[in-house]
Amino acid sequence: MPALGAVLALIGLTGCAASQPATRRPEFKVLVFSKTGGYRHGSIPAAVQAVKDLGAANGFAVDATEDGTFFTPARLAGYRAVVFALTSGNVLDATEKTAFEGYIRAGGGYAGLHSASDTEFDWPFYGQVVGAYFKSHPHGLFRARVVIEDRHNPSTRHLPATWERSDEWYNFRTDPRNTVHVLASLDESSYDPGPDRMGDHPITWCRRIQGGRSWYTGMGHGEEAYADPAFRAMLLGGIRVAAGAAEADCDPPGSLPEPQ
């Protein structure tokens, strides 16, 4: 057992280090984009703040904007990932879309939250990036069982095999399973998905897309999600996957070729 003096000295040194933190250069930068052209979620400020908090606590820098003109090749080049935080409707013009397409093809990353799949329905490239478009949802928040299909991905490895939580559960226009790597799916026997029941119901996934990386979750409707440590840890892992800062298997079943 060390002498008391040595222990006190160690505590003193630790206290000095804590009171004078070294400035650490951010590992990478993330842009949060939360512009809406359709329904606007009241939880957008909580989502943006959650990403900022995660960045401050985990060594990456975060900028936030709702200005589509920010999407230029020069500006986007400074970010390892762009988080579409509850976007909706048409949010980028033709020039801005071209800049984003170039960014992804040059190796950029995308993370989409909830209504990011209710965005840019007439832009095929975005449809490939997000993985599937929103179709409908039963009205209200419902408690459901989320089945974690990949327990190794940085965004889901902290979760139990079955995760029960309440959210607004999206049905999608298509089942993306054959073109994405599904991380989690919904057990439709645990709630009523309404007339647009999917059967196979992925809810969180990732993929490689034309040189870049994509991660999406249909979860995150309400403010309470962004205060939930388990959801925040999932979001952190998703951002790191999108930014290429964490290794992850994002290949679809059978390693199908990426659409061009």
Backbone hydrogen bonds in HBPLUS format (Angstrom, degrees):
<---DONOR---> <-ACCEPTOR-->    atom                        ^
c    i                          cat <-CA-CA->   ^        H-A-AA   ^      H-
h    n   atom  resd res      DA  || num        DHA   H-A  angle D-A-AA Bond
n    s   type  num  typ     dist DA aas  dist angle  dist       angle   num
A0006-ALA N   A0003-ALA O   3.07 MM   3  5.34 120.0  2.44 102.0 116.1     1
A0007-VAL N   A0003-ALA O   3.10 MM   4  6.47 156.7  2.15 151.8 158.6     2
A0008-LEU N   A0004-LEU O   2.87 MM   4  6.15 163.3  1.89 157.4 161.5     3
A0009-ALA N   A0005-GLY O   2.90 MM   4  6.08 152.9  1.97 143.9 151.8     4
A0010-LEU N   A0006-ALA O   2.94 MM   4  6.18 153.6  2.01 145.9 152.6     5
A0011-ILE N   A0007-VAL O   2.92 MM   4  6.24 158.4  1.97 151.2 157.0     6
A0012-GLY N   A0008-LEU O   2.90 MM   4  6.11 155.7  1.96 146.4 153.2     7
A0013-LEU N   A0009-ALA O   2.94 MM   4  6.24 154.0  2.01 147.1 153.6     8
A0014-THR N   A0010-LEU O   2.90 MM   4  6.15 159.9  1.94 150.6 156.4     9
A0015-GLY N   A0011-ILE O   2.85 MM   4  6.06 154.8  1.92 148.4 155.5    10
A0016-CYS N   A0012-GLY O   3.01 MM   4  6.26 151.6  2.09 144.3 151.4    11
A0017-ALA N   A0013-LEU O   3.00 MM   4  6.29 157.7  2.05 148.7 154.6    12
A0018-ALA N   A0014-THR O   2.92 MM   4  6.18 152.2  2.00 146.0 154.1    13
A0019-SER N   A0015-GLY O   2.95 MM   4  6.12 147.1  2.06 143.9 152.6    14
A0020-GLN N   A0016-CYS O   3.05 MM   4  6.17 127.3  2.34 140.7 153.1    15
A0027-GLU N   A0059-GLY O   2.62 MM  32  5.74 168.8  1.63 173.1 169.6    16
A0061-ALA N   A0028-PHE O   2.87 MM  33  6.28 152.1  1.95 159.3 161.8    17
A0080-ARG N   A0029-LYS O   2.85 MM  51  5.84 157.9  1.90 158.1 161.2    18
A0030-VAL N   A0061-ALA O   2.83 MM  31  6.16 149.0  1.92 147.2 156.6    19
A0063-ASP N   A0030-VAL O   2.96 MM  33  6.39 159.5  2.00 162.0 168.8    20
A0031-LEU N   A0081-ALA O   3.03 MM  50  6.47 162.6  2.06 154.5 159.5    21
A0083-VAL N   A0031-LEU O   2.71 MM  52  6.10 160.6  1.75 159.4 166.4    22
A0032-VAL N   A0063-ASP O   2.76 MM  31  6.16 160.5  1.80 151.5 158.2    23
A0065-THR N   A0032-VAL O   2.90 MM  33  6.33 156.3  1.95 170.7 177.7    24
A0033-PHE N   A0083-VAL O   2.75 MM  50  5.91 173.4  1.76 161.7 163.6    25
A0085-ALA N   A0033-PHE O   2.90 MM  52  5.95 146.7  2.01 142.8 153.0    26
A0034-SER N   A0065-THR O   3.25 MM  31  6.69 155.0  2.32 149.7 157.1    27
A0037-GLY N   A0088-SER O   2.57 MM  51  5.45 157.3  1.62 133.6 141.4    28
A0044-ILE N   A0041-HIS O   3.32 MM   3  5.81 165.9  2.34 115.9 116.5    29
A0047-ALA N   A0043-SER O   2.94 MM   4  6.22 154.0  2.01 156.8 165.2    30
A0048-VAL N   A0044-ILE O   2.93 MM   4  6.17 168.6  1.94 164.8 166.6    31
A0049-GLN N   A0045-PRO O   2.95 MM   4  6.05 163.1  1.98 146.3 151.5    32
A0050-ALA N   A0046-ALA O   2.89 MM   4  5.99 148.3  1.99 140.3 149.3    33
A0051-VAL N   A0047-ALA O   3.13 MM   4  6.47 157.2  2.19 150.7 154.9    34
A0052-LYS N   A0048-VAL O   3.07 MM   4  6.39 157.9  2.12 147.8 154.3    35
A0053-ASP N   A0049-GLN O   2.81 MM   4  6.05 158.6  1.85 152.0 157.9    36
A0054-LEU N   A0050-ALA O   2.88 MM   4  6.10 158.9  1.92 149.2 155.1    37
A0055-GLY N   A0051-VAL O   2.92 MM   4  6.12 154.3  1.99 146.3 153.3    38
A0056-ALA N   A0052-LYS O   2.95 MM   4  6.21 162.1  1.99 151.3 155.6    39
A0057-ALA N   A0053-ASP O   3.00 MM   4  6.17 149.5  2.09 146.7 154.8    40
A0058-ASN N   A0054-LEU O   2.96 MM   4  5.89 124.8  2.27 139.1 152.2    41
A0058-ASN N   A0055-GLY O   3.24 MM   3  5.16 140.5  2.41  95.1 106.1    42
A0060-PHE N   A0055-GLY O   3.11 MM   5  4.62 156.4  2.17 126.8 130.7    43
A0070-PHE N   A0067-ASP O   3.05 MM   3  5.76 163.7  2.07 119.1 124.2    44
A0071-PHE N   A0068-GLY O   2.96 MM   3  5.73 168.6  1.97 123.0 126.8    45
A0072-THR N   A0070-PHE O   2.94 MM   2  5.88 120.0  2.31 113.5  96.9    46
A0076-LEU N   A0072-THR O   2.96 MM   4  6.04 175.9  1.97 168.3 169.0    47
A0077-ALA N   A0073-PRO O   3.12 MM   4  6.02 144.6  2.25 140.7 149.1    48
A0078-GLY N   A0075-ARG O   3.11 MM   3  5.79 161.8  2.14 117.5 122.8    49
A0079-TYR N   A0076-LEU O   3.01 MM   3  5.61 168.8  2.02 125.4 126.7    50
A0109-GLY N   A0080-ARG O   3.12 MM  29  5.92 125.6  2.43 119.8 134.7    51
A0082-VAL N   A0109-GLY O   2.88 MM  27  6.20 148.6  1.98 134.8 139.9    52
A0111-ALA N   A0082-VAL O   3.02 MM  29  6.29 155.8  2.08 144.9 144.8    53
A0084-PHE N   A0111-ALA O   2.75 MM  27  6.16 151.9  1.83 163.5 172.1    54
A0113-LEU N   A0084-PHE O   3.00 MM  29  6.24 161.1  2.04 168.1 161.9    55
A0086-LEU N   A0113-LEU O   3.35 MM  27  5.48 144.4  2.49 127.4 135.0    56
A0089-GLY N   A0118-ASP O   2.88 MM  29  6.32 151.8  1.96 152.2 144.8    57
A0120-GLU N   A0089-GLY O   2.94 MM  31  5.61 160.8  1.98 120.1 125.9    58
A0097-LYS N   A0093-ASP O   2.86 MM   4  6.09 153.6  1.93 157.7 166.2    59
A0098-THR N   A0094-ALA O   3.05 MM   4  6.28 157.8  2.10 146.2 151.5    60
A0099-ALA N   A0095-THR O   3.13 MM   4  6.43 152.3  2.21 143.4 150.5    61
A0100-PHE N   A0096-GLU O   3.03 MM   4  6.32 155.1  2.09 145.8 152.1    62
A0101-GLU N   A0097-LYS O   2.86 MM   4  6.13 163.8  1.89 157.5 161.8    63
A0102-GLY N   A0098-THR O   3.03 MM   4  6.20 162.2  2.06 146.6 151.4    64
A0103-TYR N   A0099-ALA O   2.96 MM   4  6.15 148.6  2.07 141.2 150.4    65
A0104-ILE N   A0100-PHE O   2.97 MM   4  6.27 162.3  2.01 157.7 159.8    66
A0105-ARG N   A0101-GLU O   2.99 MM   4  6.19 170.9  2.00 154.6 157.5    67
A0106-ALA N   A0102-GLY O   2.96 MM   4  6.02 131.1  2.21 137.9 150.0    68
A0108-GLY N   A0103-TYR O   2.93 MM   5  5.36 147.2  2.03 143.4 143.5    69
A0107-GLY N   A0104-ILE O   2.94 MM   3  5.28 160.9  1.97 114.6 118.2    70
A0213-ARG N   A0108-GLY O   3.15 MM 105  6.62 148.4  2.26 141.2 148.8    71
A0110-TYR N   A0213-ARG O   2.84 MM 103  6.17 142.1  1.98 143.5 155.9    72
A0215-TRP N   A0110-TYR O   2.90 MM 105  6.29 140.2  2.06 143.6 156.3    73
A0112-GLY N   A0215-TRP O   2.84 MM 103  6.36 151.8  1.92 148.9 158.5    74
A0217-THR N   A0112-GLY O   3.11 MM 105  6.43 155.0  2.17 156.1 161.5    75
A0116-ALA N   A0113-LEU O   2.96 MM   3  5.42 146.2  2.08 117.7 128.2    76
A0114-HIS N   A0217-THR O   2.83 MM 103  5.95 140.0  1.99 157.7 164.3    77
A0117-SER N   A0114-HIS O   3.30 MM   3  6.55 175.3  2.31 132.4 132.0    78
A0118-ASP N   A0115-SER O   2.81 MM   3  4.76 156.6  1.86 102.7 110.6    79
A0134-PHE N   A0117-SER O   2.91 MM  17  5.23 167.1  1.93 123.1 124.9    80
A0123-TRP N   A0120-GLU O   3.28 MM   3  5.51 159.6  2.32 116.2 115.5    81
A0126-TYR N   A0123-TRP O   3.02 MM   3  5.53 118.5  2.41 112.9 126.7    82
A0127-GLY N   A0123-TRP O   3.16 MM   4  6.52 154.0  2.23 150.4 158.4    83
A0128-GLN N   A0124-PRO O   3.08 MM   4  6.46 145.8  2.20 148.2 156.4    84
A0128-GLN N   A0125-PHE O   3.08 MM   3  5.19 123.0  2.42  97.1 111.0    85
A0129-VAL N   A0125-PHE O   3.06 MM   4  6.42 153.7  2.13 147.4 155.0    86
A0130-VAL N   A0126-TYR O   2.87 MM   4  6.11 172.2  1.88 167.1 165.8    87
A0131-GLY N   A0127-GLY O   3.02 MM   4  5.86 146.9  2.13 134.7 144.2    88
A0173-ARG N   A0133-TYR O   2.80 MM  40  5.64 162.0  1.84 160.1 165.8    89
A0135-LYS N   A0171-ASN O   2.79 MM  36  5.52 152.4  1.87 156.4 146.9    90
A0136-SER N   A0171-ASN O   3.33 MM  35  5.23 157.5  2.38 124.5 129.1    91
A0171-ASN N   A0136-SER O   2.75 MM  35  5.23 161.3  1.78 164.1 161.1    92
A0142-PHE N   A0167-ASP O   3.03 MM  25  5.76 161.2  2.07 154.4 150.2    93
A0167-ASP N   A0142-PHE O   3.26 MM  25  5.76 151.3  2.35 133.7 135.3    94
A0144-ALA N   A0165-ARG O   2.96 MM  21  5.80 163.9  1.99 149.8 150.0    95
A0165-ARG N   A0144-ALA O   3.14 MM  21  5.80 156.7  2.20 159.8 163.5    96
A0187-ASP N   A0145-ARG O   2.98 MM  42  5.50 164.0  2.00 167.7 166.7    97
A0146-VAL N   A0163-TRP O   2.80 MM  17  4.94 161.2  1.83 137.0 143.3    98
A0163-TRP N   A0146-VAL O   2.80 MM  17  4.94 171.3  1.81 150.5 152.7    99
A0147-VAL N   A0185-SER O   2.73 MM  38  5.25 158.9  1.77 164.3 167.1   100
A0185-SER N   A0147-VAL O   2.94 MM  38  5.25 154.2  2.01 142.5 150.5   101
A0148-ILE N   A0161-ALA O   2.96 MM  13  5.19 168.7  1.98 145.5 148.6   102
A0149-GLU N   A0183-LEU O   2.78 MM  34  5.13 141.0  1.93 127.8 137.8   103
A0150-ASP N   A0183-LEU O   3.27 MM  33  4.94 148.8  2.37 134.6 128.2   104
A0156-THR N   A0153-ASN O   3.01 MM   3  5.43 153.8  2.08 116.4 124.2   105
A0157-ARG N   A0153-ASN O   2.90 MM   4  5.56 139.0  2.07 173.0 173.0   106
A0159-LEU N   A0156-THR O   3.09 MM   3  5.47 163.3  2.12 115.7 121.1   107
A0179-THR N   A0176-PRO O   2.86 MM   3  5.61 163.4  1.88 132.4 138.1   108
A0180-VAL N   A0176-PRO O   3.14 MM   4  6.03 126.9  2.43 155.4 164.6   109
A0181-HIS N   A0206-CYS O   2.84 MM  25  5.36 169.5  1.85 172.6 174.4   110
A0206-CYS N   A0181-HIS O   3.07 MM  25  5.36 153.5  2.14 138.8 146.3   111
A0183-LEU N   A0204-THR O   2.84 MM  21  5.43 161.8  1.88 140.4 144.0   112
A0184-ALA N   A0204-THR O   3.19 MM  20  5.07 155.4  2.26 139.2 135.5   113
A0203-ILE N   A0184-ALA O   2.89 MM  19  5.75 171.1  1.89 144.6 141.9   114
A0204-THR N   A0184-ALA O   3.24 MM  20  5.07 155.1  2.30 139.2 133.6   115
A0186-LEU N   A0201-HIS O   2.84 MM  15  5.42 161.0  1.87 151.2 153.5   116
A0190-SER N   A0187-ASP O   2.96 MM   3  5.73 167.4  1.98 125.1 129.0   117
A0197-ARG N   A0194-GLY O   3.25 MM   3  5.85 132.2  2.49 127.4 125.7   118
A0200-ASP N   A0198-MET O   3.06 MM   2  5.49 118.9  2.44 108.3  91.7   119
A0218-GLY N   A0203-ILE O   2.77 MM  15  5.32 161.0  1.80 166.4 171.5   120
A0205-TRP N   A0216-TYR O   2.93 MM  11  5.55 157.8  1.97 155.8 162.7   121
A0216-TYR N   A0205-TRP O   2.90 MM  11  5.55 166.0  1.92 162.2 163.3   122
A0207-ARG N   A0214-SER O   2.84 MM   7  5.23 150.1  1.93 145.6 148.0   123
A0214-SER N   A0207-ARG O   2.84 MM   7  5.23 151.5  1.92 167.0 166.7   124
A0209-ILE N   A0212-GLY O   2.96 MM   3  5.12 164.2  1.99 122.0 127.2   125
A0212-GLY N   A0209-ILE O   2.83 MM   3  5.12 161.2  1.87 127.9 126.3   126
A0225-ALA N   A0222-GLY O   3.14 MM   3  5.78 147.6  2.25 114.4 121.9   127
A0226-TYR N   A0223-GLU O   3.01 MM   3  5.60 130.1  2.27 113.3 124.4   128
A0227-ALA N   A0224-GLU O   3.22 MM   3  5.26 156.9  2.28 101.4 108.4   129
A0228-ASP N   A0225-ALA O   3.13 MM   3  5.20 157.8  2.18 103.4 110.3   130
A0232-ARG N   A0228-ASP O   2.88 MM   4  6.10 165.6  1.90 163.5 168.4   131
A0233-ALA N   A0229-PRO O   2.92 MM   4  6.05 150.9  2.00 143.2 150.6   132
A0234-MET N   A0230-ALA O   3.05 MM   4  6.31 148.7  2.16 139.0 147.6   133
A0235-LEU N   A0231-PHE O   2.84 MM   4  6.15 158.9  1.89 152.8 158.6   134
A0236-LEU N   A0232-ARG O   2.85 MM   4  6.09 157.6  1.90 146.8 152.9   135
A0237-GLY N   A0233-ALA O   3.01 MM   4  6.22 163.9  2.03 146.1 150.0   136
A0238-GLY N   A0234-MET O   2.89 MM   4  6.15 154.2  1.96 148.5 156.3   137
A0239-ILE N   A0235-LEU O   2.91 MM   4  6.16 157.7  1.96 153.1 158.3   138
A0240-ARG N   A0236-LEU O   3.00 MM   4  6.26 160.6  2.04 151.2 156.6   139
A0241-VAL N   A0237-GLY O   2.91 MM   4  6.13 150.6  2.00 146.0 154.3   140
A0242-ALA N   A0238-GLY O   2.90 MM   4  6.11 167.5  1.92 150.5 153.9   141
A0243-ALA N   A0239-ILE O   2.85 MM   4  6.01 148.7  1.95 146.1 155.1   142
A0245-ALA N   A0240-ARG O   2.84 MM   5  4.95 144.3  1.96 156.9 158.9   143
A0244-GLY N   A0241-VAL O   3.05 MM   3  5.16 154.9  2.11 104.4 112.3   144
A0255-SER N   A0252-PRO O   2.96 MM   3  5.22 152.2  2.04 138.7 135.2   145
